[in-house]
Amino acid sequence: MTPSTILILIIVYFGILFYISHAVSKKDSGNDAFFKANKNSKWYLVAFGMIGTALSGVTFISVPGEVGSPNGEQFKYFQFVLGNAIGFVIIAKVLLPLYYRMNLTSIYGYIEHRLGIYSYKTAATIFLISRTIGSAFRLYLVVIVLQRFVFDFYGVPFAVTVLISLALIFAYTYRGGLKTIIITDTLQTFFLVTSVFLTIFFICRSLNLNVFEAFEEVKNSNYSKVFFFEDFISSKFHFVKQILGGIFVTIAMVGLDQDLMQKNLSCKNIGEAQKNMFTFTGIFVLINIFFLSVGALLYIYATKNGIEIPTDLVTGKPRTDLLFPEIAFNHLTLIPSVIFLLGLTAATFATTDSALTALTTSFCVDFLGMDKVENLGKPNVVRTRHFVHIAFSFLMFLVIIFFNAINDSSVVGMIFRVASYTYGPLLGLYCFGLFVKSKTVKDKFVPIICLLSPAVTYFISENSKALFFGYVFDNELIIVNGLITFLGLLMISKKATSGTRF
């Protein structure tokens, strides 16, 4: 597929999103629509749309790429996915009822009520930093693909490609916010899911395999090992580490994250929100099985056709997350290439548009107090929200440019490593609030605890082999981070009054 064809498809794709945005927001572009979608979202639309938000371009490219990684990862990611599923159930049964009971716009309002204003601002700041970094990583992944296969052809600099991408996202989200995203993410998830199934179909056809033969081919390949029980101490792939990491990363990155929870809170009531979460969980597990299968089939295809893993143009090192686009754009026919492009674009922009809206919401509510009764009728609040939206778009641009300058490792591994450090304090804050009912904290010291915790966690991670008889951490490191924060909060705790026990 030529760069011109790809560019035309992208223009048409965003034209559709702009039309939806205009249709949804022309009657109501106020803050209630932007922050909460007027509390009127259909649970099945939220459940389906959340698939695109939760998966992102990382799942679309990096997860299939890691299947054939020289590290021997194979289907080990599915262990993590099973942990994710348990985490989603915990969110639905524990956190969602709490958020609905308090009628929250920003979920960090719970921390303000339970622990105090400094704790509240700390929690919101952690989210803003974490989500900005995480979303920038995800958008970076799709931008490097667009740069390599489209914009390099036209001589467009990488920074301009990033700027164009963020400008497009800003343009269709700044008016309707969450109300628009509920609809656009449903459409984008449809493209994502369809592309996965059709990609499997076209690769199987290229390999002259039917569905059953493809299943046997994957099963008998060197890429299909799912459960790893060997070497608990030094292996990152061990089942227990992956399950625990999956559970607690999900609780922190979804249940304590304004982005994913904002969509849940747009449902009419807790019953619909929980139906949304349970439905979403089932689809999430199933779709990841297919993503891993795509990865195995890609490596089987590459082996049979003598295709090597593409190398990074800067470092010269193999980049497994570029194998999928390499095969889709340069070795399959036009239709599979179009399908891949739609899936990749949908996966990444569904994540980024949602994150940008959540970042704007958190800052406007948690720091500017736009949900306060005294501020609802103030002039120019919508205009102020627009400026905040622009500011976060520019901040994400700067983060992507910085990341592009230093990155030389797998994007999927980097995202979850960063999350282990930035989301851990949130885990500790909420655990203290939920499980230590008789105490509160000396609020002014909480920011210090939340700064020290990641630093101590990093020290433990870097020296774990020496400290713990050769033990190597993976995603379960977030538990350590949360526990350190929790213990720190206990050290600065005091007896709670009845008004702070919630």
N, C-alpha and C positions, 0 to 999 in steps of 0.2 A: 504494500500500500504506500502510495507516494505521500510526501509531506503535505502537498496541497490538498489531497483527499482527506487526510487526518484533520487539517485545519478547517476545512469546510464542515466536516462532521461536528467538530467542537463548536463552531459558530451556530449551527442549527440546534445543537443540544442546549446551549445557553439561551438561545432564542425562545425555546419552549419554557425554560425555567423563568425567564423574564415575563413571559405571558402569564404564567401561573401566578407569579408574584403580584403582577398588576391586578389580576382578577380578584385575588384574595384580599389585597390590602386597600383597594380603592375606596371601600366603604368604611373601613376602620383601620387606622394606622396608629392608634393611641397606645399608651404604655400597657394597658391591660391586655390588649391583643398581642403586643410584642413580648411581654413577660410571661403571660399565662394562657395565651390563645383563648381569652375570655372564659377559661375554665369549661370549655365545651367540646374538647377533642373526643373523637370516637376511639375507644380502646383498641379496636382491631387495626385502625390506621396507625396509631402510636406503636403498637406491637410490631407491625410489619416495617414501619419506617425506622424503628430503632435498630433493625438488623443492619441496615446500611451505615448507621452512625457507629455501632459497636464494632463492626468488622473493619472498615476503612481500607485504604490502599495497602496498608501493611499486611493484612490478611490476604488480600488479592494477589500480591506479588511476593512478599517475603516468606509467607508460610509455605506456599508451594516450592519456592526456591530452597528453603532450608531442608526439605525432604531429602535432597541428594547432597547435602552439605558434606564436605570432607570430614567434619566432626562426627559423622554417623548418626545424625539426628532422626532420620526416617520419620515415623509417625509419632514420635515422643510428644509432640505438641498436643496431641489428643488427650493425654493425661492432664495437661493444664486446662484444656477445655472442660473436662469432667469436673475439675475443681471450680471452674467458672460457673457451671450449672448449679453446684451446691451453693455457691456464693449468691447467685441470683435468687434462689429460694429463700435464703436468710434475709436478703434485702426485702423481699415481698412480705415476709412474715414479721419482721422486726422493725425495719426502718420506715417503710412506707406508712404503716399505721401511725407511727409517731409524727411524721410530717403532715399527714392529713388531719390528725387530731389538733395540731397547732396551727393549721391553715397557713402554712408558710409559702412565701413567694421564693425566698432564698432559703435553702436548707440550713444555712449557717445561723439563721435566727435562733435555732435550738441552742447553739453554743452560747449566744448572748444571754438567753434566759437562764441557762443552767450554770454557766461559769463566769460570765461577766463580759464587759465591753472589750477589754484587751484580748481576751481569748477569742471573742467573736471576730475582731478585726484580723487576728492572727490566722484563724481558720480560713477566712475569705481570701487573705493574701496568699496563703499556701495554694488554694485552688487557682487563683489567677496566675501564679507562677507555673504551677504544674500543668494546667490545661494549655497555657500559651506554648510551653515547651513541647508538650506531647502533640498538640495539633500542628505545630510548625514542623515537627519531624514527619508527621503523616503527609502533610502537603508537600514537603520536600521530596518525598518518595515519588509522587506522581509528576512533580515538576522536572525532576532529572530525566524521567522517561520522555516527557514532552520535549524537553530541551534536546535530548539525544536524537530523537526520531523526527522532530519537526523543526524546532526553532534554530538549531545549528545550521540547518539547510538554508535558512534565510539570513543567517548571520546575526540573529538577535541575541544579545548578551543574556546570561543566566538571570541577572538581577531584573531585567525588564520582563522576562517570562514570569518570574515570581510576582512582580508588581501587577501584571495583567491578570494573573490568576486571582489574586486577592481583590483586585478592583471588580472583577466579575462577581465574586461572592458577595462583596459589599453591596453591589448594585441591586441584587435581588433579595437581600435580607434586611436592609436598613429600615424599611418602612413597616413591613408586616411581622418581622421577627419570627417568633415561635409559631404564630398562626400560619405564616407562609411555609415554614419549614416542615410542619406536620404533613402538608400536601406534597411539597417538592421531594422530601425524603422518601415518601411512599413511592413516588414515581422512580426515584433513583434506586431504591432497593429492588424494584421490579427489574430494572435494567441489570443490576448486579446479579440477582439470583438467576435470571434468564441466561446471562452470559456464562455463568459457571456450568450450567447444564449443557448449553450449546457448545462450549469449549470442549467439554468431555466428549461430546458427540463427534465433533470434527477431528479431534486428535485420534479417537478410536477409528474413525473412517480412514484417516491417513495411515494408520497402522494396520488397516484391514482386519480389525477386530470388532466383533459384536460386543454387547454389554457384558455378557457372561464370560466371554473370552478375555475381555479387558480386566474383569475382576480377578480371574485366575492369573493373568499376567502380572498384575500388581501384587497379588498374594504371594506369588513365587519369586518376586524380584528381591533385590537387596534393599528395598526402600520401605518395606511394609511392617517393620517391627513397631508395635504399639506400646507395650508395657516393658519397662526397664526396672528390674529388681536387683541388678548387680551393683555392688560397690556403693553402698549407701554413703560412706564417708567422703569419697573423693569425686564421685560422679554427679554432675548437675542434672542428669537425666532421670535419676531415681524416682520411682512412682510416688513415694511419700512426699518428696520435695516438690514435685510438680503439682500434686493434688493440693497440698497446703498452700503453695504459692498461688495456685489458681483461685482458691477460696478467698484468701485475704486480699489479693490484688483486686479481685472483683468487688469485694465489699468496699474497699477504699476508692478504687477508680470509677466505680459505678454508683454504689450506694451513698458515698460521701462526696460525690462529684455533682456540682450544680447542673452540668450539661445533660447527663442522662436522666437525672431526677427531675429536671425541669419539664421534660416531656411527660413523665409519669404524673406530675402534679397538675398537668393540664386536663386530666380526665375528670369527669363529673364527681366521682366519689371513690372511696378506697376499694370497693368491690371491683369496679371497672379497672382501676389501676393494677390490682393484683391479677385479674384475668389477663391484662396486658403482659405482665411480667412472666407469668407461667407459660403463656403462648409463645412469647419471645424466646424463652429458655429452650423450649423444644426445637424451634426452628434454628436457633443459634447452634445447638449441638449438631443437628443434621447437616447444616450448610458447611460446617467446618470439616465434616467427614469428606464432603465432596471437594473442598479446597485441597485437602491432603491428597486425595485421589488424583486431582489435576496435577499436583506436584510429581507424584510417582510416574504418571503417564508422560509428563514433559521430559523427565530424565530418560525414560525408556525410548521415547521418540528421538531425543538428542543422541543417545548412544547408537541407535540404529542408523542415524543419518550423519554421524560424524560431526555433530555440532558441539563446540566447546562452550564452557561458561564464559560469558563476556567479562572483560576486565574493566576496572575503573579507569577512566581516561586520565585521572590525576595521579592516582597511586600505582596503577598498573597491576593491582591485585584482583583476583577473581571476585565478581559480585553475583552471588546466586540470585539476588532479587532482580537481576536484569535478564535472567534466562527466559522467563515467560514472555516479556515484550519482544525479545530477540526472535523467538520462534514464531510468535503471533504476527509480527510485522514483516519478517524477512523469509519465513519458510512455509507459511500456510497461505491459503488463497485469500481473496479479498474479503469474503463474508466473515470468516473467523477473525480476521484482523479488525473489522468493524465491531464485531461482538466484543472482542477483548478491549478495544478502546472505550466502548460504552460502559463496560463493567468497571474498568479502572477509574474512569472519570466519575462515575456514579459513586463508587466506594469512597473515593477520596473527598470529593466535594460534599457528599452527604455528611461526612464527619466534620469537615472544616466549617461549613455554614452553621451547623448546630453549635459547634464550639464557640464561634465568634459571637453568636447570639447569647450563649450562656455567659461568656466573659462580660459582655455589655450589661446583661441583666445583673450579674453579681456586683459589678462596680456601681451601677446606678442604685441598686437596692441597699447593698451592704455599706457603701461609702458615701453615697449622696442622699440616701434615705428617700428615694422617690416613691416608695410604697407607704410612707407615713401619711396619715390623714392630713396633717398640716401642710404637706407638700403637694398633694394631689391637684389642687386648683391653681398652683403657681404658674405664671406665664413662662413660656419657652422651655418647659421640661422636656418636651419631645425634641426640640432643637438641641438641647444639651445631650440627650440620648444619642442623637445622630453624631455629635462631635466625639462622644465616647466610642462609638462604633468605628469611626474613622481612626481614632487613636490606637485601638486594639488591632486593627488591620495593619497599620504601619508598624506596630511593635512586632507582630508576627512576621512581617517582611524582614525586619532586622534580625530576628532570631534565625530565620531560614538562611539568610546570607552568612551569618556567623557559623551555623552548623555546616554549611557547604564548604566552608574554609577549613574545618577541622575534622570532618567525619571520614573515617576509613574502616568502619566495621559494620556488621549487619544491623540494619535499621531496627528490626524487630527486637533484637537483643538489647540495643541501646534504649529503646523506649521503656521496656519493663525494668531495666536497671535504674534509669532515672526515676521511674515511678516508685521504686522501692525506697528512694531517699526522700522524695518530695511528698508522697502521700502517707508515709508512715506516721508523722505527727498527727495527721487528721484521724488516723485509726486510734491512736492513743487518746486523743481528746474525746472522741465519741465513746470509747470504751469506759473511760473514767466517768463521763456524764451519765451513761446508761447503767453502770454496774456498781458505782460507789455512791449510793443514794444519800448516805448520811453525811457526806463531806462535799465541800466546794473547794476552790483554790484561792490562793493569794494572786489575784488576777494579773497584777503588773509583772509578775515573774514568768508568766506563761510564754511570752515571746522568746525569752532566753532559753527555756526548756526546749521549745520547738526548733531553735537554732542549734542547740548542742546535740540533740538527738541524732540528726543526720550525720553530724561530724563523728560522733562516737560509733555510729553504725558503719560509716565508711572505714574507720580504723579497724573495726572488728572484721569487716569483709576482707580487707587487704591483708590481714594477719591471721585469718581463721585457721590456716594450716598449722601454724605454730601454736596458736592458742587452744585449738580443739582437736589435736591429734590427727591432722591432715584433712579435717572437714572442709568442704567447699560449698559455699552458699550459692543458691540460684534465686528464683523469684520468692522463695520463702524468707528472704532477707527482710521483706516488709514487716514480717511478724516481729523480728528483732527490733526494728525501728519503732514500731508501735509500742512494744513492751518497754523500751527505754523511755519513751515519752510518758507512758502510763506511770512508771516508777518515779519519774521526775515530778509528775503532778502530785503523786502521793506525798512526796517530800515537802511540797509547798502547800499541802492541803490544810483545811481548817473545817470546823464543824459547820454544816450547812443550816441555814434557816429554813423554815417550812416553805417559804416562797420560792426557793431555788431548787426544791426537790421535785423533779418532773420525770 
